[in-house]
Each structure stands twice: as structure tokens, then as C-alpha cells.
Amino acid sequence: MANTQSICTSFMQELLTGMHAFGTTVTRGATTADSFKAALYLATATVNATTTAYSATNEVSGTNYTAGGTAITSWNAPATSGTAANGSGNKAYTTPTASFAWTTVTLSTAFDCCLVYNSTQSNRSVGAFTFGSQTVSAGNFSLTMPTNDGTTGLIRLGS
């Protein structure tokens, strides 16, 4: 199988139950944002919309890479765009404020996927994000975050 880019189905359902809290305006019982992480997966893994939680199975391993990935330090405040009266074209979106980065890593087995997950909420999946197959030998690897808007934001929900 192959990794497939998608917002995880379980994440969409969990949003409706208030499971995940992004940003600084939290309205559920807890008043702080959840902690999120980004983990890298081998090109031979199967990470996709059906992935419900982080797993170390098929995660990359190598020098200066910690199992579980890297912490996502902060998110842009969730926002909306679109003005259609019937809701068509409206989007809600958010993007991490900084790139995901690993320094001086050696990851010699090909990888092509990053799973973003909520480490506060039992490591529940948010989304699988794919890119061209990579290997790194004693170098730096980073995933640059897109513009935080309704067209390119990392997490976009729309009608």
C-alpha cells in the first residue's frame, strides 16, 4: 500500500464532539490548547484517511529522530473564509505557525508522509500529509507550512 494525503475521518467526527482544541480560544471544559505532534512515515507505510491514531509501526527511525516525531509549537488561530449565503465555498482553516524541522538527521529508508496528531487526546490522528519520497544523510529536513488561508491552509474544512 501507499500513504495517501487526507484529513483523517476520525478527526472530522471528533471535531463534532469537541475532542480537539486548536489555538488559544478554547471553549470546552479545559481552557488550554491541546498539544500536537508531527511524525514521519516510511514510503511503504499505509497512512491515510482511515488512520485513527499515531502508531510507531512504519514510522521512520534514524540518527537524531525521536519516535513520535516533533512537537508542533503553535497554530494560527482557526479562521473562516467565504461569503456564500448558502454556505457553499465557506472554509474553516488553521495552519501551524512554524515549519516542522529535524536537524542533523540520518533517515536512510525512504519516507514520504507526515502524520499530524493530537498527543493530548490519546494520540488521535488529525491528517496525513504526503510529499515526494525522501532520504536524508546527516542533514536537516523541514516541511514548510503553507499560507494560512482557506485555499492553502494545512487543515481546511469546507462546504
Buried (B, 14 or more C-beta within 10 A) or exposed (E): EEBBBBBBBBBEEBBEEEBBBBBEEBEEEEEEBBBBBBBBBBBEBBBBBEBBBBBEEBBBBBEBBEEBBBEBEBBBEBBEBEEEEEEEEBBBBBBBEEEBEBEEBBBEEEBBBBBBBBBBBEBBBBBBBBEEEBBBEEEEBEBEBBEBBBEEBBBBBBE
